[in-house]
Amino acid sequence: MLNVALIAHDNKKLDLAMFVKEWKSVFEKCKLYATKSTGKIIEQKIGLKVTKLESGPYGGDLQIGSLIVNGEIDFVIFLRDPLTAQPHEPDVSALLRVCDVHNIPLATNLATAEGLVLEIKRKLEGGE
Ligand SMILES: O=C(CO)COP(=O)(O)O
């Protein structure tokens, strides 16, 4: 089982939901984690089960970061809003940093997310 964290800032939540819908056949084979509002949208709009953590501004990014440190996340898709300042920017940076510290594949835009989901699909199909 592959563990995937899905996170999106408000202006990117629709993009993420559409992306997850497009690749539902892949994501339904993964264990999904998300920050609270992102997870709710994925559950309600796509019908996938998601383990929901706190909302990003309330520490959810740090909780995902902690899961990464514990070796419990294999892939992260985090659609950030590059045009809006976030009150919890230090938490966002910390999450990105632990991905790099632990060499966890991280997509922060749809183009890279596409590449990442193809890699998830390849792994699920037993590819090395
Ligand atoms: O703020 C976030 C990531 O930094 C996402 O949090 P929500 O999914 O709760 O909106």
The ligand as an SDF file (V2000), in Angstrom:
LIG
                    3D

 10  9  0  0  0  0  0  0  0  0999 V2000
   -3.4840   25.3310    4.4470 O   0  0  0  0  0  0  0  0  0  0  0  0
   -3.2750   24.2630    3.9340 C   0  0  0  0  0  0  0  0  0  0  0  0
   -1.9120   23.8660    3.5490 C   0  0  0  0  0  0  0  0  0  0  0  0
   -0.9350   24.7900    3.9160 O   0  0  0  0  0  0  0  0  0  0  0  0
   -4.3670   23.3190    3.6530 C   0  0  0  0  0  0  0  0  0  0  0  0
   -5.2660   23.2250    4.7400 O   0  0  0  0  0  0  0  0  0  0  0  0
   -6.7740   22.8320    4.4690 P   0  0  0  0  0  0  0  0  0  0  0  0
   -6.7910   21.5980    3.6250 O   0  0  0  0  0  0  0  0  0  0  0  0
   -7.4030   22.5850    5.8090 O   0  0  0  0  0  0  0  0  0  0  0  0
   -7.3930   24.0120    3.7550 O   0  0  0  0  0  0  0  0  0  0  0  0
  1  2  2  0
  2  3  1  0
  2  5  1  0
  3  4  1  0
  5  6  1  0
  6  7  1  0
  7  8  2  0
  7  9  1  0
  7 10  1  0
M  END
$$$$
